[in-house]
């Protein structure tokens, strides 16, 4: 049935037009919070030229037609296309100007729905040009022979020159690694199924779930290493060993323990690692062995592709694992293009994802919603795909604005020497050494001297065959110390501001992170909007509490996903909408100077029982920060102002608290309101699993209003490291005036619910 639909679409491309309206009914209801949405439109204008188009998929549609016109009557059609999916990116840019677009669905019998409503957009003249190649253009680029990943067949001799000369040391290290695999091959027995009755997310489940992934990686990486050594050395001992490992993995049942739906972590390595080994050692396989590889890899590719289609990935692209599955499918497709019949369609699908809705977790400013740990993990994986496909397809990801900027996200979040992370899953355990190898790859791809300086500051290296390939492929760039950059930076696309006193040395840096994200609290970037973190000398002081034992565990879901775990505010004891794209926030104002940073966020839409929560943070570097909170609820409520820190406990005073730990000291003075009820606890109502490899010793401070009110303000002064600064408050109705006596000046901060102003600095601070 699907083939019939594809043939129909081909006929449409040839000019056969079916106009039987009403065969399928379009659903043009507003996009849900978790959807990519109808793009482009006036609210979301194109960021690249040509624009990419996305619309809501239709049940029972075999394909779609798209029309783009220079007039609302569609008399001046400038682009027309057919697509098997509800997304499309043209192969040619559009001239600047105003445009309109519409789409229709086509069923397997050839009947077309009515046209959709008309959506308008404009193309500005300064957009980066980034067209998606057609299938015919892709086919012309892809060599018929092998290898087809990471290096073109015509480049093998060039690689051999490098390993015989400037990269002889790298080559020797890689051969030693391959020799170890010859001497001690990995276990190739099929990974086990979960025993009947296994409790999902329990200890036994976790061991098998992750253990099976590691088995897949061990076999696949060994095969790939051996295969590349064979390709560059010509020594068939390595090629035949790689072949034997691939063939052993081909005996694993694609419908069994490594099936994509059963365990995607174990399945994904088997999409791309055998593909690398095969394309590098292809001539070591007999025709019968190749046929078996095609059969098994076709089954695994179909499992992944069908899952992504069923999940409507092009419409709802925010699933975390799917955001790496598509390019792993792309590697498989490229390796087996012309050998597995479906590979052409899979490759086109993968590129459609890239050109229409990737990256999903960041915009042109380079930030990453899911946090620095997942940014590092997913960018490394994506750059493997980029390195694998670019020499074959000629598509440079660094022509996208996101990739030209995203290294700054890592640099500002974790300045060199920083041992503390930021928002997002696993970020608190991240450090600058961990992201340095990625920064080297980003520096080479974007030709960015600041990122090269960062990598050099860590003496970062990339190991294994990736390191060898990168050393050949990616030429070094000059290193430049980023002394001219401001020490602080905002990434408003993901609602993040990172304020530093020292961008060059994370171990000598006071750092404040602030989050208020338009992406909401979904996926791995679940921390509460308008929450903040404080790191002192590169270590955690005021934290997002909890630590993930396993994704989706009771502690992860019932503590870490809840606002009670963040430096946030509860309303009548209730936090923000949990783990949802609907819990949105935004940064409304950001300014930075060498002496003072300010950021303002709005997070009222993150609650079901709050109309407004404006939080202003004024960071007087390096002494401390004024935090001004303005809250408005639909009914009188109490408010709980929260703070978290690692052990030891807080010392509580009258409307004040202090904390002193290894990084330094923090003194918290609640200037307004008076009479708060302060308490603390060192307990978790939902602790990590007993089998977790860590213990938590963290303390949770709560400052609660005693009276219910519809409107409430908090004015808080947080002093850092016993700074010689005194704060006093004078209030007049809803306006609060704070006077800070800093070591070199006195400053007055006027705080009103709708505006603020800081006096005593050269730069005017206010909104």
Secondary structure, 3 states (H helix, E strand, C coil): CHHHHHHHHHHHHCCCCCCCCCCCCCCCCCCCCCCCCCECCCCCCCCEECCEEECCCCCCCCEEEEEEECCCCCCCEEEEEEECCCEEECCCCCCCEEEEEEEEEECCCCCECCCCCCEEEEECCCCEECCCCCHHHHHHHCCCCCCCCCCCHHHHHHHHHHHHCCCHHHHHHHHHHHHHHHHCCCCCCCCCCCCCCCCCCCHHHHHHHHHHHHHHHHHHHHHHHHHHHHHHHCCHHHHHHHHHHHHHHHCCCCCCCCCCCCCHHHHHHHHHHHHHHHHHCHHHCCHHHHHHHHHHHHHHHHHHHHHHHHCCCCCCCCCCCHHHHHHHHHHHHHHCECCECCHHHHHHHHHHHHHHHCCCCCCCCCCCCCCHHHHHHHHHHHHHHHHHHHHHHCCCHHHCHHHHHHHHHHHHHCCCCCCCCCCCCCHHHCCHHHHHHHHHHHHHHHCCHHHHHHHHHCCCCCCHHHHHHHHHHCCCCCCCCCCCCCCCEEEHHHCEEEEECCCCCHHHCEEEEEECCCCCCCCCCCCCCCEEEEEECCEEEECCCCCCCCCCCHHHHHHHCCHHHCCCEEECCECCCCCCCCCCCEEEEEEECCCEEEEEEECHHHCCCCCEEEEEEEEECCCEEEEEEEEEEEEEECEEEEEEEECCCCEEECCEEEEECCCCEEEEEEEECCCCEEEEECCCCCCCCCCCCCCCCEEEEEEECCCCEEEEEEEEEEEECCCCCEEEEEEECCEEEEEEEECCEEEEEEEECCEEEEECCCCCEEC
